[in-house]
């Protein structure tokens, strides 16, 4: 069934309403008129991809004015989408360089696309780094868009925009043709109006056609699941955590058992270890990518991108490139400092997962608090997000779905699982979204497009 999902013609109508004029959403960065074949699991469904994913006719700019050379081939995930019948309507705006250029960046802003608005309230953040993908789905431009995640970049915009986001197991979806941050943590995944479409899209881009058959047969699976409530991953935002408590009460009858799980959040030491490792991987992985993007690409290293930014009139207008500074002097993946940092962070995440998933099948936690006001001067001011780092470092999957509203803004619940547990996540997500009553399609859980206000 595709009749409930948006087609290219629906996109064109919505685009004229939302992306033109002074209060435009800025979710879309570039447009495409490519349609896939006439049959397939996504036949007739309009889809957008984050603009760090290569597709012929789209810039794959990562939001940077430095990536001006047009790409000449499709990333494998784009080929899969078109082969499944998707209608590729364009690429979405994003936090520039997937939010890995500055420690003071503003989520959703790029030099190419400007600042993405949150359709629930245009002065609020659409999250990052897949901001445009989340906003486009929430606003009704498309029913599904592709995002990428290194640490939180799918589940954050899903949570803040009130839609579903699936961050797959690292390696289950090809990373070829995607501008990298860290090949040990990067993955592409769907942001969609409901869990069903997220599942269909994941099955396509991961080239796992049997997943949908298995999911249809797994309707009773949640009754056998043991769920751990990650109490140390609460947001400490009282209203959000109260919505999460109500969601847990709705979850209890769906599963075999549910209990608190004492898993730690990342402390400063682990955060520093992850950071050191990411900077080294950024230096090596991005340099490798830039050298192979295409022969006439004018910038073939991170150092050359750094130099370009210093001369460009717009790139450093709102924030700097401290991350690039750190990456350039990191020594890359071959340095002993990198190896020690990566091992320290990975061992921590592995220990958490070994303990937690010995007692429980899946964990649940709130994702983030409600969307903060976008601030190009001071950057992001978010609360929550503790659920993302262990999965990011370990390369394991997350599924975020909307659980309710706080002051008229959506907040999300995330289900975390061990590697390759997408079937379990999706089976539970299908049941949970029914009782939460927050599906974008059937339940009308959608934004009111509140214009900017004071306070």
N, C-alpha and C positions, 0 to 999 in steps of 0.2 A: 504493500500500500504506500503510495506517494502523495495521495491527494491532500493530506493534511500538512504536507511540507511545501515550502516555497520553491517556485520555479524561477527561471530567468525573467519572465514577464512580471512576476511579483516583485522581484528585485528592482527592476527598472522603475516601477511605480514608487516603491519605497525610497529608492535613491533620489528621485526628483524631489521628494518631500523632505528628506532628512539630511542630504549632503549638499544642498544648495542654499545659499543665504547666510546671514550673519550668525545664526545659531546652529550652523551645521555641526553634525556629530564628529566629523573627521575620522570615522572608522575605516573608510576605504582610502587606500593610497593610490591604486591604479586599477584600471578596468580591463577585462578580457571578454572576448566573444567566442571562446572555444567551447564547443559542446562535445561530450563523449558519445559513445555509440548508443543506439536506441534501446538497448536492453542491459540489464545488470541491476545489482542491488541498490544502486543510487540513481537509477535512470530517471531523468526529468527533474532532479533535485539540484537547485542552485547551491553552489559551494564557493567559499572564498578561502584563500590560503594566506598565511602570514607572510609578509614581504621579506622574510629571510630564507624563503624556499624558492628554488629555481623553477621557473616555468617560462617557456618561450612566449615572448610578447610582454612579459612582466619584468620589472626591474630587479627583483631580488636584492634590494638595496640595503637591507637591515636598517633602513631609516637614515642611512648615511649618504651625504652628498659625494663622498669619495668613491662609492661604488656606482660609477656611471656607465660602465661598459655593459651593454645588454647581454644577457645570457643567451646561449644558443641551444640549450637542451633542457629537457624536463627532468626534475628529480624523480626517482623511482616512485615515490608516493603520488606524484601528480599523474604519472602514467597509469598507476593503479586506479586512481579516481576517474580518469577519463575512460578507461576500459570498463569501469563499472557503470558508465552512463551519466556521470555527474556533469552538470553545466557549470563550467569555471567562469565565474563572473568577475573575478579580479583578486587583488591582493589587499590585505588589511594593514593598516598602520600599526605601529608597535613602539615600545620603548626602544630608543635607538641602541643598536648593537645588543639587543636583548637585555638591556639594563646592566651592561657590564663595562660601561665607559667611565662612569663617575660614581663615587660614593655619595654624592649629593644630587643624583639625577631625579627627575620628576617622571614617574611612571606614565606611560602613554604619550610622551613627547618625542618626536624625532625631527631632525632638521629638514627632512624631505616632506613629511606629512603633517607637521604641526602637532597640536595637543588633542588627543582623543577625549571626547566627553562621555560621561556615564549617562545613558539614556534615562535612568531613574531620576537623575538630577545633574544637569549639564555642568555644574561647577564642581562636581565630585569626581574622584579618580575612577577610571575604568580599570585600574590595576595594571600589572605588568608581569612579564613583558608583552604578553599576547593581548594587549589592550583592545586593539581594533577588532580582533576576532571575537572577544567576549561581547563588546558593545554592538557589533553587527548582528550577532545572534539575538541578543536581548531586545534590540530595537526592531527586529523583524525585517532586516535587509535580507538575511539568509537564515535557513534553519540549522545550518551546520557550517563551521569554519574550522580550519586546521590551525592549531597553535603549536608552539614548541616550549619545552620546559627544561631548564637546567636546575633550578631550585625554586619552585613555586609559580612558574610563569604560565602554566595552564590553570591550575586550581585557584590562583589568586583572582584573575579576571573572571573566572566562572563564579566564584563566590561573590565578588563585588557587583557583578551584573545580573545575578540571579538566574544562571543557566547551569548546564551540566558540563563538567570538564573531566576527561579521562587522560591521566598521565600514564602511559604504558611502561612496562618493563623496558629498561634500556637494552637495545639490541633487537627488540621484537619488531621495530619499524626501522626501515633503512634511513640512515643519516646522510647518505650520499646526496649531494646537491643542496645541502642546507648549510647556511653560514654558521660555523661552529663557535661555541664557547669552550666546551669541554666534552670530548668524545666519551669520557667515562660517565658523564651525567646527562648529556643532551638526549632528548627524545621528542618526537613529534606526536601529537595526539589530537583527537577531536574535541571541539567545544560545540555543544548542540542544545536544542530546545528540550530534549528529553533523553532518558537513558537508552531507549530503544534505538534512536537514530545514532547516538554515540557508539553503540555496539555495532551497528551496521557499518558505520564509517571506519571504526577500528578494524573490523574484519577485512575490509577492503585494503586499507593502507598497510596492514600487517600481512596481507596475503594469507589470511587464515579463514578460508571459506567455510570450514566446518564449525567455526565458532558459533554461528547463528543457529545451526542445527542443534549443537550442544546446549546453547542457551535456552532454546525452546523446550528442551527436555529437562531443563534444570529448575523448573518452577518451584519444586519442592525442596530444593537445595537449602534455602535459608533456614528451614526448620531443623537442620542438622548442624548449623554453625554455632560455634562458641565465640562470643563477641567481647572484646576487652574495651572498656572505656578509658581512654588515655587521660587520666585526671591531671597530669602534669602538662598536658598540651592545651588546656583551656586558654581562652584569650585574655582573661582577667578584665574583660569588658563586661560589666554586670548584665546588661540587657542581652547581649549576644549569648553569654553562657546560660542565661535563663531560657532562651529559645532552644538551645542545645539540650537542656534538661528535659524540656517538653518533648523534644524529638526522641530522646532516649526512651521515654515512657511509651511512645508509639512504636518504637523498634522492638521492645521486649516481647510482645506476643508473636513476633515474626520468626524468632530464632530459638535455638535449643536452650541457650543460657547467655546471660550477660552479667559482667562483674567489672569492678574497677581494676585497672591494670597500671601498676606503678612503673611506668617507663620514663626515663629522664628526658628533659629537653636539652638541646645543645647549649653548653655553657660557653664562656668566652674562649676557653682553650680550644674547644672543638671548632667553634666558629672561626678562629684564627687558622687552624689547621686546614679546614675546608677552603678558606680564602687563599692561603698560600698555594695549595694544590690547584685551585681554579686559575690563579694568575699564571702559573707555569704552563698549564694545559692551554690556556688562551694563547700564550705566546707561540707555542709549538703548533697547535692545531689550526689556528687562524693563519699563520704563515704558510703552512702546507696548503690550506684551502686556497688562499689568494694566489699562490703560484700556479695552481691548476684550474682556476675559475675559467679563464680563457687567455690565449696568448697576448692579446692587446690590452688586457686589463692594466690601467695606468699605475696601480698601486699593488705591489707584489709582496708587501710585508706589513706587519703591524707598525713598525717604525715609520714606514712611508705614510701610512694612514695618520699616525700621530703628527707627522710634519704637515700633512695636508690640513688637518684641523686647525693648526696654529695660524695658518694663512687664510682660512676661509672666514667670510664675514658673518656667517650664521651659526656654524657648528658649536662654538663655545659661548654663544650669547647668554645662555641661562646657567650652565654648569660646565665644569672642566672635564679632564680626562685622567683623573688620578689612578683609575684602574689600569689604563694603558701604560701610565708611568711605571706602575708596579710590575706589570707583565713583562715589559721590555727588559727590565733588569733582573727578572726572576731566574734566569738560567734555563728555563724551559723544562721539559720532561726529563732531560738527562741529568739534571742537578740532583745531588744528594739531598738537598733541602726539600725538593719536591717529593722525592720518594719517601722520606720520613714523614712529611706532613700528610701525604695521601694515605700511608699505612695507618697513621694515628687516627685519622678521621674514619677510614673505612673499618678499622677494627672496632671502633666505638659503635658505628651503625650496625655492624654485623652482630656484635654482642647484644644490642637492643633487640634485634630481630630474632636471634636465636632464643633468647629468653621469652620474649612476648609471644612468638608464634609456636613455642612449645606448649604454652597454656591456652592459647586462643587461636582461632582460625583467622580472624580479622580484628583490626582495631578501628575505633571511631573517635573523632575529635572535631570540635569546631574548626573552621578553616581560618578565617580572619574576622575582625569586627566589621562594622559597616564602612562603606567607602568614605575616606577622608577628603577634605577639600584639596583640589589640585593647587599646588603652589610652586610656581616656577622660580621663586626666589629662595625658598627654604627646602624644597624637596618633599619627600614622602613622610607622612606621620601616621603609620599604620599600627594597629594592635593585632596580636595573634600571629599565626603563621608557624607555630612550633611544629606542626604536623609535617611540614614539608622537608626539613633538612635530613632526618634519618633516611627517608625514602630517596631523596636526591643523591646522597652519598652512596647508599647501597644499590641504587639503580632499580628500585622496586616500585610497583604501581600504586597509584592513588586514583580515587573516584570522588569528585566533589559534586554535590547536588544541593539546590537551594532548600533551606529548612524553614524559612520564614522571613519576616520583616522586623527591622528595628528603626523606629522613627521614619517609616516609609522607604527604607533602604534594605535591600536583600542581604542576608547572611547565609553562608554555606556550611554544610556538614561534609567532612571528608572521611571516606573509608580507606584504610590502608591495609595492604596485604603483602605476603611474601612474593618473591619473584615468580612471574608467570601465573599469578592468581587472578587475572582479569575476568575469567569466567565467574568466579565466586563474587568478585566485586560487582559485576554487572547484574548477576542474579539477585543479590541483595538489594542493589540500587533500584531495580525494577519494582520490587515489592515495597521498598521504603518510600519511593516517590508517590506511590498511590495513597499511602496513609498520611503523608505530609500535606498533600493537596497543593503542591507547588510546581506542577508541570506547566510549562509555557504554553503548550497547545491546548490540552483538554481543560485545564483548570484556569486558564486565563491569567496566570501569574506573570503580569507584564508591567512595564514601566508606564508612568504617566507623563514623562518628558517635562519634568519640573525645570524651569529656567533658573539661571543663577540668582541666588538670594543672599542677603547679608546674614551672618550668624551661622 
